[in-house]
Every structure is written in C-alpha cells, then in structure tokens.
Amino acid sequence: MNQRWILLWLLMLSLPVLAELDYGLKPRLIADNTWLLEGSTDNFAKDNGGNIVNVGFIVTEAGVVVIDTGPSKRYGEALRQAIARVTDKPVIQVLLTHHHPDHALGNQAFKDVPIGALAGTQDLLHQQGDGMAENLYRLVGDWMRGTEVVLPSEVVQPGVMTFGSHDLQLLQLRGHTGADLAILDQKTGVLFAGDLVFYQRALTTPNSPGLPIWLADIATLQGLPWALVVPGHGPIASDAKPFEQMRDYLTWLDQLLREGAAQGSDMPEMIRSPIPERFAPINLSRYELTRSVTHLYPQYERAQMSRIQP
C-alpha cells in the first residue's frame, strides 16, 4: 500500500470522529437582537464536549457583543460561525463574566476582537487557566484539542458601555469567584448574570469568597430593572424564581456548614448530609454538595475554632 492510500485510509478513519465533535450550536432569539446558546445542565463529559454553559450575543447597530466564549477553541469557532449565520455584522467586543474554563476557553476564536474582563478575572485566568484547560481535556478529551488560554486584552470597569443603541450596565460583584461581571442591557432588560445565578442546576463554589457575599450579590442583581434573567447555567426566566432558588439554596448551605462546624462534625459527615426535598429538581445537587463541603467547610471550621478560643 503506497503512502497516498495510507493517508486516505487514515483520513477515512478520522472522519467519524471529526463528525462527532460538532457542538451543533443553534442560537435562540430571547429578546430584541439578543441571542442565547443554552448549554446542558449536566457535568463536563465527552458526550457534551464541555458545553454546559449559557453563552449570549447582542447584535447592535455598531456590531456584535459576545457574552462569554465557551469551553474550548472548537466551541469558540463554532460560536463565531453561529453568529455569522444570524448576522453579517462583525463581532466588535467580547465580555467575560468570569474566568472559569467553560466561559473563557473559547477566547482563541476571538483574538482579533477586544476581550474585556474585570481585573480580577484577568488575574485568575492567568493563574489558573492552564491547569483548568488540562483538567477539562481529561474530562472531555478531543473536544479540547488545540485549546490554549488567551487572556483578556482589556480590563473593564463597573459602569456603562454603549454599543449602538444598547447601553450595557456592567456590575462588579464577587460571590462566585471573587471577580464576577454581571451585564444588564438597559434597552432590553436582559440580565446576563453569569455564574452568580445557577437555575435548576446546583451551584459551584471552588473560588467563592463566601456564601454571605454571594447572597448579597443575589440581592443586588434582583434589585436591578431586569426583564429577563440569563443564568450562567440553566433555563432563562422572566420571573424571580432563579433568585429565589439561589437565595434558598445559599442560605441552606451556609446554615448547614455553620451548624456542622459548631457541632464538630467532620467533612465525611457533612458530605453525607441529607438534601432537602425542595432541592430535588436541581441537577447535580449531591455532586456539588460534596464539592462545596470540600471547598468551603475548612473556612467554617476555622471560624468556629476562633470563636471558642479564650
């Protein structure tokens, strides 16, 4: 068999694999000139390619503003193709809500565009990006092939950025990662809450500076003049149910960890804690409770020890 036929044979073998690695992104119009690509509420897996995130874009008179870029180079490229099917206007701005890999590892596809993020997001992506990318490759495999960390190219500040007739209010909050950007389009009332809001999917806490801080952020977001809430994960909503679910869950989790520390419970005991029935519809509740205990419980134990010292 000559070299030409060997190469053809190898190509034919690879075609089914390449065909399977298709995110199949289908933008959905959710408000005036505002589009959503809704991800799964499951965990990272090879069958979803890490597409567990809500990504959005706004088509303004000046061009397209993209909110988060997804979990991989392949996703970012598919996102740009999906945008091009909706509009012939160029992408003129990317805004990252935070540094987690499912939101920021599609940046490679937007290197020709200003990528804006909070200063803390830039720092965290610089510190943790390579490790997160490697971990995601272990979880989803070839979907991540060729993905490299691309840092934001500009630091954004709280305030208003205007694109055509869309005034985007940028809020600097902290509850999820310590550097969380929420974006309210004052024209449409669409609130891109990032991972400050999870809905029907259990929240994640690896970088949270504290649940009371997160609860304060929820109050801030709910107090805005929003008409539609786009959570970082889960279905969109035109009512306050995402905020109510977040407040209920955060309050329960904070009380659980606080009482456990006061009673001297160890981490395995806390991981086995019963989950209230009202949280049964929330996907991955047990999995994320285990992770949250691991992330947060040592802080509660230290706080308890400092209180009982003379």
Helices and strands as residue ranges (DSSP letters): H 3-20, E 28-31, E 34-37, E 55-60, E 63-67, H 73-86, E 91-95, H 101-104, G 107-110, E 115-117, H 119-140, G 141-144, E 154-155, E 159-163, E 166-173, E 180-185, E 190-198, H 211-222, E 228-233, H 241-263, H 267-271, G 277-279, H 285-308
